[in-house]
Amino acid sequence: MQTGIVIQSKAIERDDSHSKAVEFYRKINGDFHLTTTQSKEKQKENVMKKHLVCMVLVCAMVLFGTGMGLAGQGRGPGDGTGPIHDVLDGVPFTFAGDVTEFAMGGGLTLATKTDGNVQIYGIGPVFYWTSQNVNYPEITDTLTANGFTVNYNGVYRNVAMSITIDGSTIALRDPVTGAPLWKGGSGGGFCK
């Protein structure tokens, strides 16, 4: 088969009117004079390159996917700052008051009668509250938050474990692991 190509190539090269076509064909398809052995080796090399690229992509997807799968399953405050410390190692609290504002990252401020304004973190997303048939807090709502005050490298945060509003109590974190229930934490997350 290779011989036929070489003969055809020489026949075209003899005709000066076709020399430009031959040059163009060589640029596109490479050298006509590769032996069968060289051609097979080049094919094997190309297949190996494709396999290598596929393996690298699979490894990257596995590493990236694992990281994403584990994200948010820690025992941090639930506001995006990460699992720096174990929430359950904190000091228990109960704060009751009126909601005065919402903070970025899933927190709210309570105006309490005895402790002044208190920031509560880790209240979870609206969809979780809806799935539990509990009304998400609004400004001026009165509620009671239970949780732990945790020292995050010198910054104290009040991380909610449960909130009672309008006579309904919503569990926000697993009492054994401290994992947020809206992320499917163990011990009765809404995803189960």
C-alpha positions in Angstrom: 0.0 0.0 0.0 2.8 2.4 0.8 4.5 1.6 -2.5 1.4 2.7 -4.4 1.5 6.1 -2.6 5.2 6.5 -3.4 4.7 5.6 -7.0 1.7 8.0 -7.3 3.7 10.7 -5.6 6.6 10.3 -8.0 4.2 10.3 -11.0 2.7 13.6 -9.8 6.1 15.1 -9.1 7.2 14.5 -12.7 4.4 16.7 -13.9 5.4 20.3 -13.2 1.8 21.5 -13.3 1.0 19.4 -10.2 4.1 20.3 -8.0 2.1 22.8 -5.9 -0.5 20.2 -5.2 2.2 17.7 -4.1 3.7 20.3 -1.8 0.3 21.1 -0.3 -0.5 17.4 0.1 2.9 16.8 1.9 2.2 19.7 4.3 -1.1 18.3 5.3 -0.2 14.6 5.4 3.5 14.6 6.1 6.2 12.7 4.4 5.0 10.1 1.8 8.1 7.9 2.4 7.3 6.6 5.9 7.9 2.9 6.1 5.1 0.7 7.4 7.0 0.1 10.7 7.5 3.9 11.3 3.8 4.5 10.6 2.7 1.8 13.1 5.1 3.2 15.7 3.7 6.7 15.2 0.2 5.3 15.6 1.2 3.6 18.9 2.7 6.8 20.1 -0.5 8.8 19.3 -2.6 6.2 21.1 -0.3 6.4 24.2 -0.5 10.2 24.2 -4.3 10.0 24.1 -4.3 7.5 27.0 -2.0 9.7 29.0 -4.2 12.7 28.5 -7.3 10.7 29.5 -5.6 9.4 32.6 -4.5 12.9 33.6 -8.1 14.2 33.1 -9.6 11.4 35.2 -7.1 12.0 38.0 -7.9 15.7 38.0 -11.6 15.0 38.1 -11.2 12.5 41.0 -9.1 14.9 43.0 -11.5 17.9 42.3 -14.6 15.8 42.9 -13.3 14.4 46.2 -12.6 18.0 47.4 -16.1 19.2 46.4 -17.7 16.1 47.9 -16.1 16.7 51.3 -16.7 20.5 51.3 -19.2 21.6 53.9 -19.2 18.4 55.9 -17.0 19.8 58.7 -17.8 21.0 62.1 -17.1 24.7 61.6 -19.5 27.6 62.1 -21.3 27.0 58.8 -20.7 30.5 57.5 -18.0 29.7 54.9 -15.0 30.3 57.2 -14.3 26.5 57.3 -13.9 23.9 60.0 -11.3 25.7 62.1 -12.5 24.3 65.4 -15.0 21.8 66.7 -18.3 23.6 67.4 -19.2 21.1 70.1 -16.1 22.1 72.1 -17.5 25.6 72.7 -19.4 27.0 75.7 -23.2 26.3 75.6 -25.5 29.4 75.2 -29.2 30.3 75.0 -30.1 33.8 73.7 -33.6 35.1 73.3 -34.4 38.3 71.5 -35.7 40.1 68.4 -34.0 39.8 65.0 -32.5 43.2 64.0 -30.5 42.3 60.9 -29.0 39.5 58.8 -25.3 39.0 58.2 -23.5 37.7 55.1 -22.8 34.0 55.4 -25.9 32.9 57.1 -26.1 34.7 60.4 -28.4 37.1 62.2 -28.3 39.7 65.0 -30.5 39.4 68.0 -31.3 42.3 70.3 -31.5 40.6 73.7 -32.6 42.3 77.0 -29.7 41.1 79.0 -26.7 40.7 76.6 -27.4 43.5 74.1 -26.9 42.7 70.4 -25.7 39.2 69.8 -24.6 37.7 66.5 -25.8 34.2 65.8 -24.0 32.1 63.1 -24.9 29.0 61.2 -28.6 29.4 60.9 -28.7 27.5 57.6 -30.3 28.3 54.2 -34.0 29.2 53.6 -34.6 25.9 51.7 -33.7 23.9 54.8 -36.1 25.8 57.0 -38.9 25.4 54.4 -38.2 21.6 54.2 -38.7 21.4 58.0 -42.0 23.4 57.8 -40.6 26.2 59.9 -40.8 29.9 58.9 -37.4 31.5 58.2 -36.8 34.4 60.6 -37.5 38.0 59.5 -36.5 41.3 60.9 -38.5 42.0 64.2 -39.3 38.2 64.8 -38.7 37.0 68.3 -36.7 33.8 68.7 -34.6 31.7 71.0 -31.2 30.3 69.8 -29.3 27.5 71.5 -25.8 26.6 70.5 -22.2 27.0 71.4 -19.9 30.0 71.7 -16.6 28.9 70.0 -13.2 30.6 70.1 -12.0 30.8 66.5 -8.4 31.9 67.1 -9.4 34.9 69.3 -12.8 35.6 67.5 -15.8 34.3 69.5 -18.7 33.1 67.4 -22.1 32.0 68.6 -22.9 29.0 66.4 -26.6 27.9 66.5 -27.5 24.2 67.1 -31.3 24.9 67.2 -33.7 27.9 67.0 -37.2 28.2 68.3 -39.5 30.7 66.5 -43.3 31.0 66.7 -43.5 27.9 68.9 -41.6 25.7 66.4 -38.0 24.5 67.0 -35.7 23.7 64.1 -32.6 21.5 64.7 -29.6 23.0 62.7 -26.8 20.7 63.6 -26.4 17.1 64.6 -26.0 17.0 68.4 -23.4 14.2 68.2 -21.2 15.4 65.3 -22.0 19.1 65.1 -22.4 18.7 61.3 -24.9 21.1 59.7 -28.2 19.2 59.0 -29.0 21.2 55.8 -25.9 19.6 54.3 -27.1 16.1 55.0 -25.1 15.8 58.2 -25.3 12.4 60.0 -28.0 11.8 62.6 -31.1 12.9 60.7 -30.2 15.4 58.0 -33.1 16.4 55.7 -31.4 14.7 52.8 -31.9 11.3 54.3 
